[in-house]
Each structure stands twice: as C-alpha cells, then as structure tokens.
C-alpha cells in the first residue's frame, strides 16, 4: 500500500476528518468551560494520525483549531501545536512506534516536548504568557516561585503537556483498538492495530 501525501487522502481517511474534528472541538470546549488545567482537545488528531497518517492528522488538528477559533479566537494560533502533533503522531504510527510499550514511551516523550515547546512559543509571544485558560494558575505558581516568564510558561506546558499527551494518546489508542478490522484494513496506517486473530479469520 502506497503512503505519502499523494496517497493518504483516500475516501475512508476523508470520512475520519470530521469525526476527528468533532472529538477535538468537544474536548476543547469542555476543558475551556470547566477551566481545566489540562486539555483533551487532541483525541481526534491522535486518532486520525494513527490510522490515516501524518498529513491527514495534520489537517484534522488544524481544522479543529479553526472551528474552536470561531468560538474562542485564542485557539487559532495554537493550530501550530495541533499540526505538530498530527505530523509527529502520524510518522510515529508509520514507523510502528505504537506497537509496543517502549515505542509508545519514546513517542509520547517526543510529542510532549514538541507540543509543549510550540505551545509555549505561542503563549509567550502572542499572549504575553496569559491566555485565560486553567493553565494560567500553574504558570502563576511558577512565577511566584521566582522563575522568569519563559521558564514558567515552558515548565507549565511540560507539566500539563505530559498529562495532556498521556490522556489524549491513550483515549485515542483505546478507540482505535475498537475500530472494526474491516475498516482499519482500508486505511493506509490501520494494519498494525488489527489483532492477528482478526487477520487470520479475515
């Protein structure tokens, strides 16, 4: 099966994009309304990237932020975070990092650093370190402890980002493992998530 930006946008992959966007939007709005210090707004990005590849994941993540931005403009600049997650998660899936615990740990560590770094850049340079989200309380605690603004924001994003990555990845992973094999087999990156028993009977 051919993979790459020219081949990943098949019919089944395109059908997943609105599903992924919906999951992202629901998670973001829930966390924003309740002022959670963590976000479950990338479940759809991870899910789509894992089974449909990095480019489809990238599009899903970005469009999710665009939709969220219609209700809360703060979300739009953070599209770069979603793009990064979709791209990296898709490539980790392509190279079978999600098939064993060791690969999952490496992938989650890298994804945390990438998302935390990109989020910190947006938070500091576009919003001066304050976005009105629940994470501002964590940043304030680091500032009160004597850290500089950049260090405080980055520390906040590493701390909350680790939890974000774990929650978003494992929820999406559980969902992927419950997608019927007959659908996964039609996706360019779905084969590794099909149980061997299902392949034998298929």
BELMOJO-V703782 format. One record per backbone hydrogen bond with DSSP energy under -0.5 kcal/mol. CO is the residue of the C=O (numbers start at 1). NH is the residue of the N-H. E is the energy in kcal/mol with one decimal. If there is no record, write none. Layout:
co=CO nh=NH e=E
co=CO nh=NH e=E
This chain:
co=4 nh=7 e=-1.4
co=4 nh=8 e=-2.2
co=8 nh=10 e=-1.7
co=10 nh=14 e=-2.5
co=11 nh=15 e=-2.0
co=12 nh=16 e=-1.1
co=13 nh=17 e=-1.0
co=14 nh=18 e=-0.7
co=15 nh=19 e=-0.6
co=16 nh=20 e=-2.8
co=17 nh=21 e=-2.6
co=18 nh=22 e=-2.2
co=19 nh=23 e=-2.1
co=20 nh=24 e=-2.2
co=21 nh=25 e=-2.6
co=22 nh=26 e=-2.5
co=23 nh=27 e=-2.1
co=24 nh=28 e=-2.6
co=25 nh=29 e=-2.7
co=26 nh=30 e=-2.1
co=27 nh=31 e=-2.1
co=28 nh=32 e=-2.6
co=29 nh=33 e=-2.5
co=30 nh=34 e=-2.1
co=31 nh=35 e=-0.6
co=31 nh=36 e=-2.0
co=36 nh=134 e=-0.7
co=42 nh=46 e=-2.6
co=43 nh=47 e=-2.5
co=44 nh=48 e=-2.4
co=45 nh=49 e=-2.5
co=46 nh=50 e=-2.5
co=47 nh=51 e=-1.5
co=48 nh=52 e=-2.8
co=49 nh=53 e=-1.3
co=51 nh=189 e=-1.7
co=53 nh=57 e=-2.2
co=54 nh=58 e=-2.4
co=55 nh=59 e=-2.0
co=56 nh=60 e=-2.3
co=57 nh=61 e=-2.6
co=58 nh=62 e=-2.4
co=59 nh=63 e=-2.6
co=60 nh=64 e=-2.0
co=61 nh=65 e=-1.6
co=62 nh=66 e=-1.9
co=63 nh=67 e=-2.4
co=64 nh=68 e=-2.3
co=65 nh=69 e=-2.3
co=66 nh=70 e=-0.8
co=67 nh=70 e=-1.0
co=67 nh=71 e=-0.6
co=68 nh=71 e=-1.2
co=68 nh=72 e=-2.6
co=72 nh=75 e=-2.5
co=73 nh=76 e=-1.1
co=73 nh=77 e=-0.6
co=74 nh=78 e=-0.6
co=76 nh=79 e=-2.1
co=77 nh=80 e=-1.3
co=78 nh=81 e=-1.0
co=78 nh=82 e=-1.5
co=79 nh=83 e=-2.7
co=80 nh=84 e=-1.9
co=81 nh=85 e=-2.4
co=82 nh=86 e=-2.8
co=83 nh=87 e=-2.4
co=84 nh=88 e=-2.7
co=85 nh=89 e=-2.9
co=86 nh=90 e=-1.8
co=87 nh=91 e=-2.0
co=88 nh=92 e=-2.5
co=89 nh=93 e=-2.1
co=90 nh=94 e=-2.2
co=91 nh=95 e=-1.9
co=92 nh=97 e=-2.9
co=93 nh=96 e=-1.8
co=96 nh=99 e=-1.0
co=97 nh=100 e=-0.7
co=100 nh=104 e=-2.1
co=101 nh=105 e=-2.3
co=102 nh=106 e=-2.0
co=103 nh=107 e=-2.6
co=104 nh=108 e=-2.8
co=105 nh=109 e=-2.1
co=106 nh=110 e=-2.3
co=107 nh=111 e=-2.7
co=108 nh=112 e=-2.1
co=109 nh=113 e=-2.0
co=110 nh=114 e=-2.7
co=111 nh=115 e=-2.5
co=112 nh=116 e=-2.6
co=113 nh=117 e=-2.6
co=114 nh=118 e=-2.2
co=115 nh=119 e=-2.3
co=116 nh=120 e=-2.3
co=117 nh=121 e=-1.9
co=118 nh=122 e=-1.8
co=119 nh=123 e=-2.7
co=120 nh=124 e=-2.6
co=121 nh=125 e=-2.3
co=122 nh=126 e=-2.0
co=122 nh=127 e=-0.8
co=123 nh=127 e=-0.9
co=123 nh=129 e=-3.0
co=124 nh=128 e=-1.0
co=127 nh=130 e=-1.5
co=133 nh=136 e=-1.7
co=134 nh=137 e=-1.2
co=134 nh=138 e=-0.5
co=135 nh=139 e=-2.1
co=136 nh=140 e=-2.6
co=137 nh=141 e=-1.6
co=138 nh=142 e=-1.9
co=139 nh=143 e=-2.4
co=140 nh=144 e=-2.5
co=141 nh=145 e=-1.2
co=142 nh=147 e=-2.0
co=143 nh=146 e=-1.6
co=148 nh=152 e=-2.7
co=149 nh=153 e=-2.7
co=150 nh=154 e=-2.8
co=151 nh=155 e=-2.6
co=152 nh=156 e=-2.2
co=153 nh=157 e=-2.4
co=154 nh=158 e=-2.3
co=155 nh=159 e=-2.5
co=156 nh=160 e=-3.0
co=157 nh=161 e=-1.7
co=158 nh=162 e=-1.8
co=159 nh=163 e=-1.1
co=160 nh=164 e=-2.9
co=161 nh=165 e=-3.0
co=162 nh=166 e=-2.2
co=163 nh=167 e=-2.7
co=164 nh=168 e=-3.0
co=165 nh=169 e=-2.7
co=166 nh=170 e=-2.3
co=167 nh=171 e=-2.1
co=168 nh=172 e=-1.9
co=169 nh=173 e=-2.9
co=170 nh=174 e=-2.1
co=171 nh=175 e=-1.9
co=172 nh=176 e=-2.8
co=173 nh=177 e=-2.2
co=175 nh=178 e=-1.2
co=176 nh=179 e=-1.6
co=180 nh=183 e=-1.7
co=180 nh=184 e=-2.0
co=181 nh=185 e=-2.6
co=183 nh=186 e=-1.0
co=184 nh=187 e=-1.8
co=187 nh=190 e=-1.3
co=190 nh=193 e=-1.5
co=191 nh=194 e=-1.9
co=195 nh=199 e=-1.7
co=196 nh=200 e=-2.2
co=197 nh=201 e=-2.0
co=198 nh=202 e=-1.6
